Amino acid sequence: DALAGAGASAAQHGPGTLFYTYTGSTPLASVPPGTVLASRTFTYWGLLWPVHTVQLLYRSTGALGQPTTNVTSVLLPTGGSGPARAISDQIAYDSLNPGDEPSVSIHNGDAVGDDLAPLLTQGITVIVPDTEGQNADIAEGRQYGMNTLDSIRAATGSPLTGLTTTTPVALEGYSGGAWATEWAAQLAPSYAPDVNRQLTGAAEGGLPVDAAHIASYISGSSMFTAEIPMALIGLARAYGTDFTRYLSAEGITDFHNLQDASLGAT
């Protein structure tokens, strides 16, 4: 991919640009979930050594059951037994900005995740889906899970990755990534029984379990308070809901100010 490599801009190469846009003639609703729609390869420079990377645009499913497109990144280990085993690593990026998706950061050569290097050095292929989808629908867990499962379908169905539909795949994630991991594990038997047969297990840490409890103890905190309105915005995006008529003037201001907010930067 002539456009790939470190230093590419998110604005130029992020969601909404050509690679992220389905241009096929077949109606997307007629394309099976997990089907690869486009692919590109490049060298990822976010670690201490160059990593051959495959990015795939694939068909997935939105919160309302509508056909969507999404992107996943497949990082291949140097040497080792990459095709023999894989881990789907759900990164906790917790952002309403589509430009913060892992695929954009990886394509830009930015560091993502703390465990990519240990996994790759063990000969494990790492699959990193954009769990929130192209609209950054933060907090809509069901969509997280479907994006993750269809990412595995795409990764194991592409000849560019060396993975196959018999490759053992494990799931892992922390915090927002744990949310995606848990939803994927729960949905796999019904939404993606083919992927479910490949799954060997799921590891999660910092899982957001009780939304009401979480809201009560992060309210007023210096770091996490913004997660409450951000989650409402993400859910409203996912379900096409307009709740602004219920907001005060201050609430409207916050609503507009947080449209592209990242939890780590608020």
N, C-alpha and C positions, 0 to 999 in steps of 0.2 A: 504494500500500500504506500504510494508515493507521498500521501499526506501524513503518514503516521510518524511516531517518534516523539522524543522529548521536545517540549517547547511548543507543541500545538496548542492553540487557544480553545478554551471550552466554548466560546461563542461561535467559533468557526466550525468546530467538530462535534458539538453537543447535540442533544435532542432537537428535532426540528430540521436538522440538516439532512443532506441526501442519504447518508448511510442509515440514519434512523427512520427513514421514510419508506414505506412499502410502495413500490411502483409497479407491482405485477398486475396483470389483467384479470386474474381470477378474483372474484369477490372474497375479501378476507374471511367472511363468515363461512365460506366453503372450504377454507384451508384448515386442516386438522391442527389442533394445539400442539406446539412443540416443533412445527415445521420450520426449517431454516429458510429465511427469505433473502438474506444477503450475508456475505462474509468478507472479512478482511484480515490480513495478517501483518504483524509488525513486531519490532523488538521493543520490549518494555524495559525501561532504564530506571525503574524506581527502586531496585535492589542493588546490591554490590556487584552484580554481574548481569549481563544481558539475558533476558528471558524471552524466548519465542512465544508469542501470544496470538491467539485466534479470537476475534470478536465476531459474534453471530447476532444478526437481527432475526427474531423468530416470532411466531404467532403465539399469543397467549390469551388470557381471559380476564376481563375486568370484574369489578365488584358486582355489577348488575348482570353478569353473564355475557356481556357484549365482547365481540372479538377485538383484541388489541394487539399491538406490537411491542416488543421489548428487546433489550440487548443483554447479552451475557459475555463475559470474558473468560477464556480458557487459557490458563498459564501452564506451559509445558516444561517439565524439569529437564535440566541438562544431563543427559545420560540417565541411568537408573531404569526403572521399570514403569515409566509413566502410564502407558496404556493399560497396565495390569490393574491399577486401582486409582480411584479419584475421590476427592472430597469437594463437596459443594460448600463453600465458605460464604455465609451470609454476613456481609460487612454492615456494621451499625453506623450508617451515615446520617440518619435522623435529620432530614432537611426538606424544606418545601421548594427548594431550588433544583430544577432538573439538571442544571449544570454541575451539581454536586454528586451525581450518580457515579458509582465506582467505574463504570466503563469510560466515562469522560476523564476521570483522574488517571486511570491506567493508560489511556491513549495519550494523555499529556505527559506521562512519565513521572507522575507524582507518587509518593509513597502512600499505600493503602494497606490497612490491616497489619497486625503484629505477628501473625503466624504464617505468612506466605513463605518466607525464607525457610523456616524449619521443615515445612511440608515439602517444598520443592527439592530441598537437599536430600530428602529421603526417597526421592523418585516418585512422588505422588503428584498427579495432575490436579490442579486446583481450578475449580469452576466458581466464578464470582458473578452472580446475577445482580442486575439492578432491581432489587426486591420491591422498591416502591413504585416501579413503573415509570413510564415516560412523563407523566404529569406530576411525579413526586407526591403521590397520595399517601402521605405519612399517616401511620396508625391504622390503616385499613388492612388488618391482618390476613383476611381471606385472600385478598389480592396478592399479598406478599407470598403466601403459600403457593398459589397457582403460578406466579411468575417464577418461583424457584423450581417447581416441578417441571414446568415447560422448558426452563433453562437446561435441566438435565436431559430432557428429551432431545433438545437441539444439540447439546454437546456430544451426546452419545450417538447421534444420527449423522454428524458431519464427518466426512472423510478427512478433514483437515486436522482433527484433534487426535486421531489414533484410538479414541474411545469407541466402544461398541455397546450394543444393548445388553450385553452380558457382563460388562465391566462392573465390579462391585463399587458402589458409591455410598459414602457416608455424608451426613449432614452435620454442620456445626455453625454456631453463631452465639454472639454475646449481645445482651441488651436488645436493641432493635433488631439485631441479627438473630437473636434467640427467638424473638417473636416470629420472624419468618421461618426459622427452622422448625418451631413447634407447629405452626400452621401447615407447613409442608408435610411433616410427619403425620399429622392428623388427617389431612386431606388425601394423602397418597392412595390409600386403598380404594376410595371412591372416585376421585378425580383422575388419578393416573396409576391404575393398577399395574401397567407395564413398568413404570418407574419403581413402584412399590416392591416389585420382585427383585430389583437391583439393590435396594437400600439395605445397608448392613447395620445401621444404627444412627442415632442423633444425639449430639452433645450440645448442651445449652448452658449458658451462664447469665446471671442478672436478668432472668426472664420477667417481663412486666406481666404480672398475673391478675391482680385485682385493680381495675382502672379507677374505681371510686376511692380505694385506699391510697393509691398512688397520688391521685389529685389532692387528697386531704393533706398529705405530708410534704408535697412539693410546693403547694400554694404559699406564696410569700418568700420562697427561697431565692437566693441571689443568682442561682445558676439554672434551675430547672422550671421556674414558674412559666416561662414561655411555652413549655411543652403542652400546657393545657389548651390555650387558643390555637397553637399549631396543630394539635391533634384534631380539633374541631374543623379547622380549615381543610386538613387533609381528608377527613371523612366527608365533608361537604363536596369536595372535588370528586371523590370516588363515586358518590351517589347522586351527583347533580342536584344538590340541595342548596337553596339560597336561604340562609338564616339571618341575613343582615337586618331584616325588619324587626328582629327582636333585640338589636343592639342599641346601646346608648351612643351618644355622639363620641364619647371616648372609645367605646368599643369599636365603632366604625373606623376610627383612626388607627387603632391597633390592628384591626382586620386588614386594612390596606398596607400598613407598614410591615406586616409579617408574611406577605405573600411569597417572598423568596427567602425567608429566614432559615438559618441553620441553627440547630440547637447548640452546637459548639461555639457559635458566634454571637448568641443573644445575651 
